[in-house]
Structure formats: structure tokens, C-alpha cells
Amino acid sequence: MKHDINSSHDIFRLVTEFYLKAKSDAAIGEYFTQDRIDWDVHIPKMCTFWENILFFSGNYSGNPMEQHQLLHQTYPFDPKDFDRWLKIFVETVNQLFQGQNADLIKQRAKGITKIMTAKLFE
């Protein structure tokens, strides 16, 4: 039986599984190539980001919107890319976890997707 997302270990598992899928995805995998992302930096940063999003840890510092705007200038996104990102993220959560925090992280991911697409494309 699946359990809920309750710890930093669970967040790490979610983040690493998500990126394994995203990197190999035909639609968005190109955004996650080694020359664009330093994985030794990115994975811990994303773990801290999602821990803050879900558990309000206060440990994350950064500006994801700014980073995506910079990336968008060099490697333009399509709004469909964010839909695909969200689909993979939700599928990964559903594959690994169930419960209140799993539902909450999916809601927050949907909100982040809406904000990113609104600021980048509207």
C-alpha cells in the first residue's frame, strides 16, 4: 500500500523519479539535458523547493519564475510543455504516494503551472 508524502526522503524519491521520467520524455526531455542542468545542484534545490511548498520548511531560497524566464529566452517553451510537465509530475505522485499531502502537492503543482504559463505567455 502506498503511503503519504511525510518526509524529506519522500520528497527526494518524488523529485528523482519525476526527473527520470521528464528527462526521457519525448515532448519535454530536451529541457532537461546535461548541458542545461547541473543535476548535482538541481536535485537538492528542487527537493528543498518542494519541501518548502508542502511542509513550509523555510529552507528554500531562489526565484523559480526568474530561472524559467531566463531559460525561456534561450530555449523557448510552449504552453503545452507545462501541461506535459504537470502530467508527468501528477503521474509520478500517483504512482508513488497517496494521501492528503500527495493531493496537496498535486494542487500546488497545478497552481505553479498556471502561474508560470500566465507570466511567460500572457
N, C-alpha and C positions, 0 to 999 in steps of 0.2 A: 504494500500500500504506500502511496506517495504521502509525504508529509509537507507541511507548510514551509515557507522561507522564514527561518528563525535566527540565522546567524551569518556571520561574515563568510563562513565556509560555504553555506548555501548560495550566497551571492557570488562567490568565486566560481562555484560549479555552474551557475546560470550564465555568468559572463563568458566563461571559457567555452562552454557548449554552444552558446549563441554565436560567438565569433568563429568557431569551427564551421558552423553552417553558413554563416554570412560570407566567409572568405571563399567558399566553394560554390556559392550561388551564381547561377548564370546571369541573373539580372543585376546584382549589386556587388558581386565579388571583386570587380575591378577597383572599387573604392578601398578595398582592404588589402592591397598588395604590400609587400615588404618595403618597397621604396616609398610608400606613402605613410606608413605607420611603424613606429618603433614599438613593437609588441611588449618589450620589457618595461616600457613606460606606460603604454596604453592600458594594458590589462589591470594593473594595480589602480590606475587612475579611474577606470570605469567601475571597478569594484567599490572604490571609495565614493564615487558618484552615486551608484545605486544604493549603497548603504545609507547615504545621506537622504536620498529620495524616500526610502522605505522606513528607515529607523530614526531619521533626523539626528544623525550622529554628529553633524557639525564639522566633520573632518575633511570635507571636500572644499577645495578652492580651485576656481577656474571659471571660464566663461564658455560653455559649450556652443552657444549661439555664435560667438565671435569665431571660434575654431571652424564651425561649419560654413560661415560666411567666407572665410579665407580659402577654405578648401573648394567652395563653390566657384570662386574666381578662377581657380586653376583647373579644376576638374568639375565642370558644371553638373549639377544634379538635375533630375527631372522629378516632379512631384510624385510620380509613380515609384521612384526609388525609396521614398519614405514610407509609402504604403507597403512595399515589399519588406523593408526593414522591420516594420511593425508586425507584419505577418510572421516573419521568422522569429521575432522576439516572443510573440504570444505563443506560437507553436512550441518553442523551447520551454517556456514557463509551464505550459500544459503537459508537456512530456515529462518534466521532472518533478513538478510540485502541484499541490492543491491546498486550498485554504484561503483564509482571509488576506494574508499578506501576498499570496500569489495573485489573488484577484486585484488587490490594491496596486501591485507593481505593474500589472497589465493596464489598469486605468491610468496610472501616471505615465506610462509609455505612450498611450494614446494621446494624452494631453501634450506631451513633449512633441510628438509628431505633428499635431495641429499647430503648435506654436512655431516650430521650425518651418513648416511649409508656408504658414502665413507670413512670416518675416522674410523668407527667401523669395517668395513668388508673388506676393500681393503688393 
